[in-house]
Amino acid sequence: MTTKKKATRKKAPANKADAKATPAQDNPHLSPRFWKIMWILCGTTVLLELFVHRHPHFVIEKGEPATLPDMSNSVLATMSNWFGFYGVYGLLACVGSVLFAKGLSVFLKAGEDYYDGTP
């Protein structure tokens, strides 16, 4: 008969001196300075988007075969010129990837007794 091991957590240090002795990789806390820098960088990129000239996408140049469709009036070409499109697109792609991985984990999850027979 196998016995299950009880999951335990590391106990938090009693004082701050012990907390500072742990390596940074063991301490997942991010400083407020980090978040301020991130907000400033994100705000700067959004403001710079107002001043960046966007080149048209999907434009078929002269001299190419006429069999290709003209994509300059497509929905994607129009949307890619909206303010903040690439930020929203990146956010939706990230959220979609996480949701896809969560759904995939249902099929790839190991059974509850998967490791029971190992030494």
Secondary structure, DSSP 8 states (H G I E B T S, - for coil): -------------SSHHHHHHS-GGG-----HHHHHHHHHHHHHHHHHHTT-----SS---TTS-TTS---TTSHHHHHTTSTTHHHHHHHHHHHHHHHHHHHHHHHH---TTTTTT--
